[in-house]
Amino acid sequence: MRRFYVHVHVPKTAGTSFEKLIRRNFAKHYKQENWLLPTSGDRYRAVDIERLTMLHPTIRAYSSHRVSLDLPYESDAIHVMAVAWLRDPVERFVSHYFFERFGNMDYCPAAREVDLEAYVDGIMRGTLRSPVDTVVTKYRCSQLAFLTGETGSAALERVKSLVQRNRLLLLPTERFSDACVLLERLFPEDFRDCSYGERRNVSVRDQAVTPAAREKIADLTRGDVALRDFAVQSFDAALERAFATGDDLQRARRNHSTRCRLRRIPLASMSWIRSAVGRPHSKRRAIRRS
């Protein structure tokens, strides 16, 4: 049975950077955000994803804002593995505001006109609305609702159950490099190289977050605190299981960090390095003497 990875792309959690890694590792066996199936709702359901894999049998990884944790875990044809990045709720909300303020999509034009605190006040009062209710704007205050369609303890227990059954991997955005190291260790045949250069889709910011605004945002997003705490705890536990010793983990971190640094070297410099490294030892010595 083939493993089928589904990246449940929670907005503003480093998902765009992760999609670049999936694309490199899965190449033609990966599809991103494509409208491969018609659907009457804003999200794909388990039956839609199973149909997608039947219509496109070569796909082994899929990423989209349109998927949730409603996935075909009981399928006889594929073994579904969901991956979701989660971020500190306040920081994610702030990033979401600046994305709406400076992004090239008019999800919420009012964000271009008001500062962060006025934006928060508008959401709290219900006076600030988006002209079109998309999956990006609908779940700006709740990662748990994005994942499950619900909030509250029952929704959180559903997430915990999937993690405990090894059908869902929760990755903290703030520990992006460690998460890449973990993916390489858990799935070495699929995620062979999760090194990266510069992170993608980083929001531009033109103002500081005041303590008053931060307090209001914390109140708006308080339903995600328990989810975030669980994500960090389960991630730490996964790291501990995956690496036999602390030294083993440190070696993997150093190896990954080295590969990341190489990806940040300009292509022209990389060409020179490859050509120099590829020369016989005697010729490299002659170059240095000259």
C-alpha positions in Angstrom: 0.0 0.0 0.0 1.5 3.3 -1.0 1.9 6.1 1.5 0.0 9.3 0.5 1.1 12.5 2.2 -1.4 15.3 2.6 -0.1 18.7 3.7 -3.0 20.4 5.4 -1.8 23.9 4.6 -2.8 26.1 7.5 -2.3 29.7 6.2 0.7 31.7 7.6 2.5 28.7 9.2 5.5 28.3 6.8 3.5 26.2 4.5 4.8 27.8 1.3 8.3 27.1 2.4 7.3 23.5 3.1 5.7 23.2 -0.3 9.0 23.9 -2.0 10.6 21.0 -0.1 7.8 18.7 -1.0 8.1 19.6 -4.7 11.8 18.9 -4.7 11.4 15.5 -3.0 8.4 14.2 -4.8 8.8 16.0 -8.2 6.2 14.8 -10.7 4.5 12.8 -7.9 3.4 16.0 -6.1 0.5 18.3 -6.8 -0.1 21.6 -5.1 -3.3 23.6 -4.7 -4.7 22.3 -8.0 -8.5 22.2 -8.4 -8.3 18.6 -9.5 -11.8 17.9 -8.4 -15.1 19.9 -8.4 -16.6 20.4 -4.9 -19.7 22.3 -3.7 -18.0 23.4 -0.5 -14.9 25.3 0.4 -13.0 22.1 1.5 -12.3 18.7 0.1 -13.7 15.8 2.1 -12.3 12.3 2.6 -14.3 10.9 -0.3 -12.9 13.7 -2.5 -9.3 12.9 -1.6 -9.8 9.2 -2.2 -11.3 9.9 -5.6 -8.4 12.2 -6.4 -5.9 9.4 -5.7 -7.9 7.1 -8.0 -8.0 9.6 -10.8 -4.3 10.5 -10.4 -2.7 7.3 -9.3 0.9 8.6 -9.6 0.4 11.4 -7.0 2.0 10.6 -3.7 1.9 14.0 -2.0 -0.7 16.7 -2.1 -0.8 20.2 -0.5 -3.7 22.6 -0.4 -5.6 25.1 1.7 -8.7 23.2 0.6 -7.9 20.1 2.6 -8.6 19.5 6.3 -8.1 16.5 8.6 -11.2 14.9 7.0 -9.1 12.3 5.1 -9.6 8.7 3.9 -7.6 7.1 6.8 -9.4 3.8 6.3 -8.7 3.5 2.6 -7.6 0.1 1.3 -5.7 1.7 -1.5 -3.5 4.3 0.2 -2.0 4.9 3.7 -2.8 8.5 4.5 -0.2 10.5 6.4 -1.3 14.1 7.2 1.2 16.8 7.9 0.3 20.2 9.4 2.4 23.1 10.6 1.2 25.1 13.5 2.3 28.4 14.8 2.1 30.5 17.9 -1.5 31.8 17.7 -0.7 35.5 18.3 2.2 35.5 15.8 0.2 33.7 13.2 -2.7 36.3 13.5 -0.2 39.2 13.2 1.4 37.6 10.2 -2.1 37.1 8.7 -2.9 40.8 9.1 0.3 41.9 7.3 -0.3 39.4 4.6 -3.8 40.9 4.0 -2.3 44.4 4.3 0.5 43.9 1.7 -0.4 40.8 -0.2 -1.4 40.8 -3.8 -4.9 39.3 -3.0 -7.7 41.4 -1.8 -8.9 39.1 0.9 -9.6 42.0 3.2 -9.2 45.4 1.6 -9.8 47.1 5.0 -6.5 45.8 6.3 -4.8 48.1 3.8 -6.5 51.1 5.4 -6.3 50.5 9.2 -3.6 49.7 11.7 -3.3 46.4 13.5 -5.2 47.4 16.6 -8.1 48.9 14.6 -8.1 45.7 12.5 -8.4 43.5 15.7 -11.1 45.8 17.1 -13.1 45.4 13.9 -12.9 41.6 14.0 -13.9 41.6 17.7 -16.9 43.8 17.0 -17.8 42.0 13.8 -17.6 45.2 11.8 -14.6 44.2 9.7 -15.6 41.7 7.1 -14.0 40.3 4.0 -15.9 40.8 0.7 -15.4 37.1 0.0 -15.2 34.5 2.8 -12.3 32.2 1.7 -10.5 29.5 3.6 -7.8 32.0 4.2 -10.0 34.6 6.0 -12.6 32.3 7.5 -10.1 30.6 9.8 -7.8 33.6 10.6 -8.5 33.2 14.3 -8.4 29.4 14.7 -5.9 26.8 13.5 -8.0 24.1 15.2 -11.1 25.1 13.2 -9.0 25.1 10.0 -7.9 21.5 10.8 -11.2 20.1 11.9 -14.0 22.5 11.0 -14.7 22.9 14.7 -13.4 24.3 18.0 -13.5 23.1 21.5 -12.3 20.0 23.4 -13.9 17.4 21.1 -12.0 18.9 18.1 -8.8 18.9 20.0 -9.3 15.2 21.1 -9.8 14.3 17.4 -6.4 15.9 16.6 -4.7 14.1 19.5 -6.2 10.7 18.4 -4.8 11.1 14.9 -1.3 11.9 16.2 -1.4 9.0 18.6 -2.4 6.7 15.7 0.5 8.0 13.7 -1.7 9.4 11.0 -0.9 13.1 11.7 2.4 14.8 12.2 2.2 18.3 13.8 5.2 20.5 13.2 5.9 23.8 15.0 6.7 26.6 12.6 9.2 28.2 15.0 11.2 25.0 14.9 11.3 24.7 11.1 14.8 23.2 10.9 14.3 20.6 13.5 11.1 19.6 11.8 13.0 19.1 8.5 15.5 17.0 10.3 12.7 14.9 11.8 11.1 14.4 8.4 14.3 13.1 6.9 14.7 10.7 9.8 11.1 9.4 9.9 10.7 9.1 6.1 14.1 8.8 4.6 12.9 7.3 1.3 10.4 10.1 0.7 11.9 13.2 2.3 15.5 12.6 1.3 16.6 16.2 1.5 14.8 18.9 3.4 17.5 21.5 3.4 16.4 24.9 2.3 17.8 28.3 1.4 15.7 31.4 2.2 12.2 30.9 3.7 9.3 31.8 1.4 6.3 34.1 1.6 7.5 36.1 4.6 5.2 39.0 5.4 6.3 42.6 5.1 5.7 44.7 8.3 5.3 48.4 8.7 4.4 48.7 12.4 5.2 47.3 15.8 2.7 45.1 17.7 1.6 47.1 20.8 1.0 45.3 24.1 -2.6 46.3 23.9 -3.0 44.7 20.4 -1.2 41.6 21.5 -3.5 41.2 24.5 -6.6 41.5 22.3 -5.2 39.0 19.8 -4.4 36.5 22.5 -8.1 36.8 23.6 -9.2 36.2 20.0 -7.0 33.2 19.5 -7.1 31.6 23.0 -8.8 28.5 21.6 -5.6 27.6 19.9 -3.4 27.6 23.0 -4.1 24.0 24.0 -3.6 22.8 20.4 -0.2 24.7 20.2 0.9 23.2 23.5 0.0 19.7 22.4 1.8 20.2 19.0 5.0 21.2 20.8 4.8 18.3 23.2 4.1 15.7 20.5 6.9 17.1 18.4 9.4 16.8 21.2 8.3 13.3 21.8 8.7 12.4 18.1 12.2 13.8 18.1 13.1 11.8 21.2 11.8 8.6 19.6 13.4 9.2 16.3 16.9 9.9 17.6 18.6 7.4 19.9 20.8 9.9 21.6 21.3 13.7 21.9 24.5 13.3 20.0 22.6 11.6 17.2 20.3 14.5 16.9 23.1 17.1 17.0 24.9 15.3 14.2 21.7 15.4 12.1 21.2 19.1 12.9 24.8 19.9 11.8 24.4 18.0 8.6 21.2 19.7 7.8 22.6 23.1 8.7 25.5 22.6 6.3 23.3 21.7 3.4 21.1 24.7 4.1 24.1 27.0 4.1 25.2 25.6 0.7 21.7 26.4 -0.7 22.2 30.0 0.3 25.4 30.4 -1.8 24.7 32.2 -5.1 24.6 29.9 -8.1 27.7 31.5 -9.7 29.7 30.7 -6.6 28.3 27.2 -6.4 29.5 26.5 -9.9 33.0 27.6 -9.1 33.0 25.5 -5.9 31.8 22.4 -7.8 34.4 22.9 -10.5 37.2 23.4 -8.0 36.2 20.4 -5.9 35.9 18.3 -9.0 39.5 18.9 -10.0 42.3 16.4 -9.1 44.1 17.2 -5.9 47.4 18.1 -7.7 45.6 20.7 -9.9 43.9 22.3 -6.9 47.3 22.7 -5.2 48.7 24.3 -8.4 45.8 26.8 -8.4 46.6 27.8 -4.8 50.3 28.2 -5.6 49.6 30.5 -8.5 
